[in-house]
Amino acid sequence: MTDDAISRNVLPIPDAARTGLITFEGKDPDTKFAPITPLRPPKAAPNVLIVLIDDAGFGSSSAFGGPCQTPTAERLAAGGLKYNRFHTTALCSPTRQALLTGRNHHSVGMGCITEIATGSPGYNSILPNTCAPLARTLKLNGYATAQFGKCHEVPVWETSPAGPFDAWPTGGGGFEYFYGFIGGEAHQWYPSLYEGTTPIEVKKTPEEGYHFMEDMTDKAINWIGQQKALIPDKPFFVYFAPGATHAPHHVPKEWADKYKGKFNQGWDKLREEIFARQKKLGVIPSDCQLTPRHKEIPSWDDMPAELKPVLARQMELYAGFLEYADHHVGRLVDSLKDLNLLDDTLIYYIIGDNGASAEGTLNGTFNEMINFNGAAALETPKFLMDRLDKLGGPESYNHYAVGWAHSMNTPYQWTKQVASHWGGTRNGTIMHWPKGIKGKGELRSQFHHVIDVAPTILEVAGLPQPLAVNGVQQRPIEGVSMAYSLNDPKAAERHETQYFEMFGNRGIYHKGWTAVTRHKTPWLLIGEKVPAFDDDSWELYDTNTDWSQANDLAKKMPEKLRQLQRLWLMEAVRYNVLPLDDDLAKKMNPDTAGRPVLIKGQTQVLFGGMGRLSENSVVSIKNKSHSVTAAIEVPKGGAEGVIIAQGGNIGGWCLYAKGGKLKYCYNLLGIEYFYAESAGPLMPGDHQVRMEFAYEGGGLGKGGTASLYVDGKKVGEGKVRATAPMIFSADDGCDVGTDTGSPVSPDYGPRGNEFTGRVKGVQLALADASKSENHMVSPEEAIRVAMARQ
């Protein structure tokens, strides 16, 4: 099936019925039948590689005037095209779902990140079966497909090892192979990884040179090599989505050290330097204005002097991280060249799924989980200075200050999350395809959006947008192919209208004009006093002449503003944006958000061997009294290793054996460790071990007392001064019988911490359910109660 005349409007392509004469035996001279021909796309279809960098603004990469050296991006741009008016949605999950489907993010249920999904159709994080993803369309047309890196599109109630896997890359996503992480961010030194839907553990440690960026690149290079060695005539679609440069900004020290001293001038002067380079490169017009820094963002001069060495190091780490990521993208590109594939591979290098992130607080953070738990005040200048040498390493979970994010979005206003202004949505993008693009080193300034990627790939591959997939009629792709601009720099732009919305921050683009309103501040996650939506202040810009949205015309042209506001509302109705909802506290609670939860009730039973359970897959023991009871078998040589653990080195808790004794560790955000330990060793044989935590109450994040029991007898006790009220880790989950990822307790390492005996089962019980007069749990009763909730 290599004939381009194949009807590809319905997928899978229906098998052809047998026709013609049917003979009795093969020896009959009239016996005729066509040979088996594997399915392939049209002959001219290229290989496709999409590289999507995370959390990088327009002004970050050296290819667009930034301070972070990206020689691979520059090399691809020199051999291809730069797009300087390419846009994203201002947030990760929405941009990725839009990229992979060619539809606006609310059309495909991804108006926000999966963790705060609601029952509203535009925000439920569920991909409609009427919007088949690009990878599935390509696979059903004969492409080989693979994804590497970040996948943040799976509804949180479907992220457990029990599935369902319909929204996973190798489930309904259309990818034949996946190697990466499920969620918004990953510990780059200790990532929680999946191959397909199977959890895997990396074999190397950071001390042995492990880093996820290198690992995922190795996997991608090997997959492409194998695919071309075995099926050389089959084109591939590779989606390469690093965790870089999302926080944590984890990077080998030598890459950050390249930038030592280069940011001591601070973020205000850095913006001016970037702005000058951008004009020199021509990626912004010569008459572009540098937008002023908003009052909500402090000036460099106003920052405490004792904090500035930490602040400068934060930016050194970020720059090193982006260069390190670009280096490995370069390895991938070099592998294509070595295989003689580069000329006929369409490469999209999208430098950011949104603007640079201002989620790191005004001072930056050593461990962003501290901020997520509302404890940013703990990170004083002294606290940060004391940890300066560890910043960016395996013990940190770091993010830079808001001022750096603002500078990385030069020359525009605002940052990630702020979908109203270009600082949140404009991302430098490069296209490279020597066989299909005649120009070298040219600039394209047509307005485009991430939903335009999918229709572009289909057009250059000679494939139609499917009318039906798996028997379901498809909604039209909402993006506009960019193919018309590849070889015509002066072509009139075809993407004339585009709405934007994120957290109530709203904007509309129409034929060069933009009307925008900022509703929320990115680094104020909860508690910000925001106006009613009708009271938001709107701004008006003519970006035909005002490149950076610097001159607000709202007061001068109120009728034009009203026209665009009406257009925004019509687009919002069309694409499922309404109703607007800025109540993050309500969205974070699944009960008020209308989001399913896996675990109901006050108890949960886990069994030996279960692991990689996200916090959405485990009952929350936070801010309440609780118990952890395990049935274990201690070997003759004595017990050692982890019975159960949740979280990682940036925060969590674990019950384990150390030196033969039962031990409990509460890791408070990587800042302080609290312990309880048994007086004597665990004796060989079957035992029930138990930790009871008596929460002292009086609000969130308070302390308590941890008591240890063996077979109902108290054997130890320890005081926990304070606890994490909200979250332990973004990716390190809960494991039974081991502690994968980074270790919760410094008493054991990241490898070889498995329990030496057998963990038969563990019960987690909350509040009243955690009480037991004899400090024992009947295994039969624990299972009965757990099953009764189903």
Secondary structure, DSSP 4 states (H G I P E B T S, - for coil): ---TTS--SEESPPPPPP-S---SSTTSTT---PPP------TTPPEEEEEE-SS--TTTBGGGT-SB--HHHHHHHHTSEEESSEE--SSHHHHHHHHHHSS-TTTTT-SS-GGG--SSGGGS-PPPTTS--HHHHHHTTT-EEEEEEEE--S-GGG-STT---TTSTTTTT--SEEEEEESS---SSS--EEETTEEE--S--GGGT--HHHHHHHHHHHHHHHHHHH-TTS-EEEEEE-STTSSS----HHHHHTTTTTTTT-HHHHHHHHHHHHHHHTSS-TT--PPPPPTTSPPGGGS-GGGHHHHHHHHHHHHHHHHHHHHHHHHHHHHHHHTT-GGGEEEEEES-SSSPP-TT-SS-BSBHHHHHTT-GGG--HHHHHHTGGGTTSTT-B-B--HHHHHHHTTTSS--TT-TTSHHHHB--EEEE-TTT---SSEEE---EEGGGHHHHHHHHTT-PPPSEETTEEPPPP-S--SGGGTT-TTPPPS--EEEEEETTEEEEEETTEEEEE--S-TT--S------GGGPPPEEEETTT-TTS-S--TTT-HHHHHHHHHHHHHHHHHTT-PSP---HHHHHSHHHHT---S--SSEEEEETT---B-GGGS---TTS-EEEEEEEEE-TT---EEEEEEEETTEEEEEEEETTEEEEEEEETTTEEEEEEEEEEPPSEEEEEEEEEEE--SSTT--EEEEEEETTEEEEEEEE----SS-S-SS--EEESS--SS-SSTTS-SSS-B-SSEEEEEEEEEGGGG--TTS---HHHHHHHHHHT-
